[in-house]
Amino acid sequence: GKAADDLTDEDRENRDRHENHSEWEAQLLAGEERLVELNARFGPWYYVISSESFEKVRLTREDVTKEKAN
């Protein structure tokens, strides 16, 4: 390869694009590995519900706490 001082602007842009793409690929691979790990761990009991259903069962702090009796 060329020495850093001999790079054209286009060469620098291509190098930066390549580095960014390599970082993105590494993050993608890490994310996919994490996905497999989480699916193995939580897959048997994890499911998605609508926000409407969630709001019906969601408890607020006021729902689960009360004033301390003196």
N, CA, C and O atoms as a GROMACS GRO file, in nm:
protein
  280
    1GLY      N    1   0.080  -0.118   0.000
    1GLY     CA    2   0.000   0.000   0.000
    1GLY      C    3   0.085   0.125   0.000
    1GLY      O    4   0.206   0.120   0.020
    2LYS      N    5   0.022   0.234  -0.022
    2LYS     CA    6   0.089   0.364  -0.024
    2LYS      C    7   0.116   0.412   0.118
    2LYS      O    8   0.044   0.377   0.212
    3ALA      N    9   0.219   0.491   0.132
    3ALA     CA   10   0.245   0.556   0.261
    3ALA      C   11   0.133   0.657   0.286
    3ALA      O   12   0.075   0.710   0.191
    4ALA      N   13   0.104   0.683   0.410
    4ALA     CA   14  -0.007   0.773   0.445
    4ALA      C   15   0.007   0.909   0.379
    4ALA      O   16  -0.093   0.971   0.342
    5ASP      N   17   0.130   0.957   0.363
    5ASP     CA   18   0.151   1.088   0.300
    5ASP      C   19   0.124   1.086   0.151
    5ASP      O   20   0.097   1.190   0.091
    6ASP      N   21   0.129   0.967   0.089
    6ASP     CA   22   0.111   0.955  -0.056
    6ASP      C   23  -0.035   0.932  -0.096
    6ASP      O   24  -0.064   0.921  -0.214
    7LEU      N   25  -0.125   0.926   0.000
    7LEU     CA   26  -0.265   0.898  -0.030
    7LEU      C   27  -0.333   1.022  -0.087
    7LEU      O   28  -0.312   1.134  -0.042
    8THR      N   29  -0.417   0.998  -0.187
    8THR     CA   30  -0.499   1.106  -0.241
    8THR      C   31  -0.622   1.120  -0.151
    8THR      O   32  -0.647   1.035  -0.065
    9ASP      N   33  -0.697   1.226  -0.172
    9ASP     CA   34  -0.821   1.244  -0.096
    9ASP      C   35  -0.914   1.125  -0.118
    9ASP      O   36  -0.980   1.078  -0.025
   10GLU      N   37  -0.920   1.078  -0.243
   10GLU     CA   38  -1.006   0.964  -0.275
   10GLU      C   39  -0.957   0.839  -0.202
   10GLU      O   40  -1.038   0.761  -0.152
   11ASP      N   41  -0.825   0.820  -0.196
   11ASP     CA   42  -0.770   0.705  -0.123
   11ASP      C   43  -0.808   0.712   0.025
   11ASP      O   44  -0.845   0.611   0.085
   12ARG      N   45  -0.800   0.831   0.083
   12ARG     CA   46  -0.835   0.848   0.224
   12ARG      C   47  -0.984   0.819   0.248
   12ARG      O   48  -1.021   0.754   0.345
   13GLU      N   49  -1.068   0.868   0.156
   13GLU     CA   50  -1.212   0.842   0.167
   13GLU      C   51  -1.239   0.693   0.159
   13GLU      O   52  -1.319   0.640   0.237
   14ASN      N   53  -1.173   0.624   0.065
   14ASN     CA   54  -1.192   0.480   0.051
   14ASN      C   55  -1.143   0.406   0.175
   14ASN      O   56  -1.207   0.311   0.220
   15ARG      N   57  -1.030   0.448   0.230
   15ARG     CA   58  -0.978   0.386   0.352
   15ARG      C   59  -1.076   0.405   0.467
   15ARG      O   60  -1.105   0.311   0.542
   16ASP      N   61  -1.128   0.528   0.480
   16ASP     CA   62  -1.224   0.556   0.587
   16ASP      C   63  -1.352   0.475   0.570
   16ASP      O   64  -1.407   0.422   0.666
   17ARG      N   65  -1.399   0.466   0.444
   17ARG     CA   66  -1.519   0.386   0.418
   17ARG      C   67  -1.495   0.240   0.455
   17ARG      O   68  -1.580   0.175   0.516
   18HIS      N   69  -1.378   0.189   0.417
   18HIS     CA   70  -1.344   0.050   0.446
   18HIS      C   71  -1.338   0.027   0.597
   18HIS      O   72  -1.390  -0.072   0.647
   19GLU      N   73  -1.275   0.118   0.670
   19GLU     CA   74  -1.266   0.106   0.816
   19GLU      C   75  -1.405   0.111   0.879
   19GLU      O   76  -1.436   0.032   0.968
   20ASN      N   77  -1.488   0.205   0.833
   20ASN     CA   78  -1.625   0.216   0.887
   20ASN      C   79  -1.705   0.090   0.857
   20ASN      O   80  -1.781   0.042   0.941
   21HIS      N   81  -1.688   0.037   0.736
   21HIS     CA   82  -1.760  -0.084   0.697
   21HIS      C   83  -1.713  -0.203   0.782
   21HIS      O   84  -1.795  -0.284   0.825
   22SER      N   85  -1.583  -0.212   0.804
   22SER     CA   86  -1.529  -0.320   0.887
   22SER      C   87  -1.583  -0.312   1.029
   22SER      O   88  -1.618  -0.414   1.089
   23GLU      N   89  -1.589  -0.192   1.084
   23GLU     CA   90  -1.645  -0.173   1.219
   23GLU      C   91  -1.793  -0.212   1.222
   23GLU      O   92  -1.839  -0.276   1.316
   24TRP      N   93  -1.866  -0.173   1.118
   24TRP     CA   94  -2.008  -0.207   1.109
   24TRP      C   95  -2.025  -0.358   1.103
   24TRP      O   96  -2.112  -0.414   1.170
   25GLU      N   97  -1.943  -0.425   1.021
   25GLU     CA   98  -1.952  -0.571   1.011
   25GLU      C   99  -1.924  -0.637   1.146
   25GLU      O  100  -1.992  -0.733   1.183
   26ALA      N  101  -1.825  -0.586   1.219
   26ALA     CA  102  -1.792  -0.642   1.350
   26ALA      C  103  -1.908  -0.623   1.447
   26ALA      O  104  -1.940  -0.713   1.524
   27GLN      N  105  -1.971  -0.505   1.444
   27GLN     CA  106  -2.086  -0.479   1.531
   27GLN      C  107  -2.203  -0.568   1.493
   27GLN      O  108  -2.275  -0.619   1.579
   28LEU      N  109  -2.222  -0.588   1.363
   28LEU     CA  110  -2.330  -0.674   1.315
   28LEU      C  111  -2.309  -0.817   1.363
   28LEU      O  112  -2.402  -0.881   1.412
   29LEU      N  113  -2.187  -0.866   1.350
   29LEU     CA  114  -2.156  -1.002   1.394
   29LEU      C  115  -2.177  -1.015   1.545
   29LEU      O  116  -2.234  -1.114   1.591
   30ALA      N  117  -2.131  -0.917   1.622
   30ALA     CA  118  -2.150  -0.920   1.767
   30ALA      C  119  -2.299  -0.919   1.801
   30ALA      O  120  -2.342  -0.990   1.892
   31GLY      N  121  -2.376  -0.839   1.729
   31GLY     CA  122  -2.520  -0.834   1.752
   31GLY      C  123  -2.589  -0.965   1.720
   31GLY      O  124  -2.679  -1.008   1.792
   32GLU      N  125  -2.546  -1.030   1.612
   32GLU     CA  126  -2.604  -1.158   1.575
   32GLU      C  127  -2.569  -1.265   1.677
   32GLU      O  128  -2.652  -1.350   1.710
   33GLU      N  129  -2.446  -1.261   1.729
   33GLU     CA  130  -2.407  -1.356   1.834
   33GLU      C  131  -2.490  -1.333   1.959
   33GLU      O  132  -2.532  -1.428   2.025
   34ARG      N  133  -2.512  -1.207   1.993
   34ARG     CA  134  -2.593  -1.174   2.110
   34ARG      C  135  -2.738  -1.219   2.090
   34ARG      O  136  -2.802  -1.266   2.183
   35LEU      N  137  -2.787  -1.205   1.969
   35LEU     CA  138  -2.922  -1.249   1.936
   35LEU      C  139  -2.937  -1.398   1.960
   35LEU      O  140  -3.036  -1.442   2.020
   36VAL      N  141  -2.841  -1.477   1.914
   36VAL     CA  142  -2.846  -1.621   1.934
   36VAL      C  143  -2.844  -1.653   2.084
   36VAL      O  144  -2.920  -1.738   2.131
   37GLU      N  145  -2.757  -1.585   2.157
   37GLU     CA  146  -2.745  -1.606   2.301
   37GLU      C  147  -2.877  -1.574   2.372
   37GLU      O  148  -2.924  -1.652   2.456
   38LEU      N  149  -2.936  -1.459   2.340
   38LEU     CA  150  -3.061  -1.418   2.406
   38LEU      C  151  -3.178  -1.507   2.366
   38LEU      O  152  -3.264  -1.537   2.449
   39ASN      N  153  -3.182  -1.549   2.240
   39ASN     CA  154  -3.288  -1.640   2.198
   39ASN      C  155  -3.279  -1.773   2.270
   39ASN      O  156  -3.381  -1.831   2.308
   40ALA      N  157  -3.156  -1.823   2.290
   40ALA     CA  158  -3.138  -1.948   2.363
   40ALA      C  159  -3.181  -1.931   2.508
   40ALA      O  160  -3.238  -2.023   2.568
   41ARG      N  161  -3.154  -1.816   2.564
   41ARG     CA  162  -3.183  -1.792   2.705
   41ARG      C  163  -3.331  -1.762   2.730
   41ARG      O  164  -3.392  -1.818   2.822
   42PHE      N  165  -3.388  -1.675   2.648
   42PHE     CA  166  -3.524  -1.627   2.676
   42PHE      C  167  -3.630  -1.679   2.579
   42PHE      O  168  -3.749  -1.660   2.603
   43GLY      N  169  -3.589  -1.743   2.473
   43GLY     CA  170  -3.682  -1.788   2.370
   43GLY      C  171  -3.801  -1.868   2.420
   43GLY      O  172  -3.913  -1.847   2.374
   44PRO      N  173  -3.778  -1.960   2.514
   44PRO     CA  174  -3.891  -2.044   2.557
   44PRO      C  175  -4.006  -1.968   2.622
   44PRO      O  176  -4.120  -2.016   2.618
   45TRP      N  177  -3.983  -1.852   2.680
   45TRP     CA  178  -4.092  -1.784   2.750
   45TRP      C  179  -4.114  -1.640   2.708
   45TRP      O  180  -4.204  -1.575   2.760
   46TYR      N  181  -4.037  -1.590   2.616
   46TYR     CA  182  -4.048  -1.450   2.575
   46TYR      C  183  -4.146  -1.437   2.460
   46TYR      O  184  -4.138  -1.512   2.363
   47TYR      N  185  -4.237  -1.343   2.468
   47TYR     CA  186  -4.324  -1.313   2.356
   47TYR      C  187  -4.361  -1.166   2.356
   47TYR      O  188  -4.344  -1.096   2.456
   48VAL      N  189  -4.412  -1.121   2.245
   48VAL     CA  190  -4.442  -0.979   2.226
   48VAL      C  191  -4.592  -0.957   2.242
   48VAL      O  192  -4.673  -1.035   2.190
   49ILE      N  193  -4.627  -0.851   2.313
   49ILE     CA  194  -4.767  -0.813   2.325
   49ILE      C  195  -4.784  -0.671   2.272
   49ILE      O  196  -4.687  -0.596   2.260
   50SER      N  197  -4.905  -0.636   2.242
   50SER     CA  198  -4.931  -0.501   2.191
   50SER      C  199  -4.917  -0.400   2.304
   50SER      O  200  -4.926  -0.436   2.422
   51SER      N  201  -4.894  -0.276   2.268
   51SER     CA  202  -4.883  -0.172   2.370
   51SER      C  203  -5.016  -0.156   2.444
   51SER      O  204  -5.018  -0.122   2.562
   52GLU      N  205  -5.126  -0.180   2.374
   52GLU     CA  206  -5.257  -0.171   2.438
   52GLU      C  207  -5.270  -0.276   2.549
   52GLU      O  208  -5.318  -0.245   2.659
   53SER      N  209  -5.227  -0.398   2.522
   53SER     CA  210  -5.231  -0.503   2.624
   53SER      C  211  -5.138  -0.470   2.739
   53SER      O  212  -5.172  -0.492   2.855
   54PHE      N  213  -5.022  -0.417   2.707
   54PHE     CA  214  -4.925  -0.381   2.811
   54PHE      C  215  -4.983  -0.276   2.904
   54PHE      O  216  -4.970  -0.286   3.026
   55GLU      N  217  -5.047  -0.175   2.848
   55GLU     CA  218  -5.103  -0.067   2.930
   55GLU      C  219  -5.213  -0.120   3.023
   55GLU      O  220  -5.234  -0.065   3.131
   56LYS      N  221  -5.282  -0.226   2.982
   56LYS     CA  222  -5.387  -0.282   3.067
   56LYS      C  223  -5.330  -0.352   3.190
   56LYS      O  224  -5.392  -0.351   3.296
   57VAL      N  225  -5.212  -0.412   3.178
   57VAL     CA  226  -5.156  -0.488   3.289
   57VAL      C  227  -5.043  -0.415   3.361
   57VAL      O  228  -4.997  -0.460   3.466
   58ARG      N  229  -4.998  -0.305   3.308
   58ARG     CA  230  -4.886  -0.231   3.364
   58ARG      C  231  -4.924  -0.168   3.498
   58ARG      O  232  -5.029  -0.105   3.510
   59LEU      N  233  -4.838  -0.186   3.597
   59LEU     CA  234  -4.859  -0.126   3.728
   59LEU      C  235  -4.769  -0.004   3.742
   59LEU      O  236  -4.653  -0.006   3.701
   60THR      N  237  -4.823   0.101   3.801
   60THR     CA  238  -4.744   0.222   3.826
   60THR      C  239  -4.689   0.214   3.968
   60THR      O  240  -4.726   0.125   4.045
   61ARG      N  241  -4.602   0.305   4.002
   61ARG     CA  242  -4.547   0.310   4.137
   61ARG      C  243  -4.660   0.327   4.239
   61ARG      O  244  -4.657   0.265   4.346
   62GLU      N  245  -4.759   0.408   4.207
   62GLU     CA  246  -4.871   0.430   4.299
   62GLU      C  247  -4.952   0.301   4.319
   62GLU      O  248  -5.009   0.280   4.426
   63ASP      N  249  -4.957   0.217   4.216
   63ASP     CA  250  -5.031   0.091   4.228
   63ASP      C  251  -4.965  -0.006   4.326
   63ASP      O  252  -5.034  -0.086   4.388
   64VAL      N  253  -4.835   0.000   4.339
   64VAL     CA  254  -4.764  -0.099   4.420
   64VAL      C  255  -4.708  -0.044   4.551
   64VAL      O  256  -4.642  -0.117   4.625
   65THR      N  257  -4.733   0.083   4.580
   65THR     CA  258  -4.686   0.141   4.706
   65THR      C  259  -4.802   0.207   4.779
   65THR      O  260  -4.905   0.239   4.719
   66LYS      N  261  -4.784   0.225   4.908
   66LYS     CA  262  -4.884   0.298   4.985
   66LYS      C  263  -4.812   0.380   5.090
   66LYS      O  264  -4.695   0.356   5.120
   67GLU      N  265  -4.883   0.476   5.147
   67GLU     CA  266  -4.827   0.561   5.251
   67GLU      C  267  -4.792   0.475   5.372
   67GLU      O  268  -4.865   0.383   5.408
   68LYS      N  269  -4.680   0.507   5.433
   68LYS     CA  270  -4.637   0.436   5.553
   68LYS      C  271  -4.727   0.477   5.670
   68LYS      O  272  -4.749   0.596   5.694
   69ALA      N  273  -4.779   0.377   5.742
   69ALA     CA  274  -4.865   0.404   5.858
   69ALA      C  275  -4.779   0.446   5.976
   69ALA      O  276  -4.671   0.391   5.998
   70ASN      N  277  -4.828   0.545   6.053
   70ASN     CA  278  -4.753   0.593   6.171
   70ASN      C  279  -4.786   0.514   6.293
   70ASN      O  280  -4.732   0.541   6.400
   0.00000   0.00000   0.00000
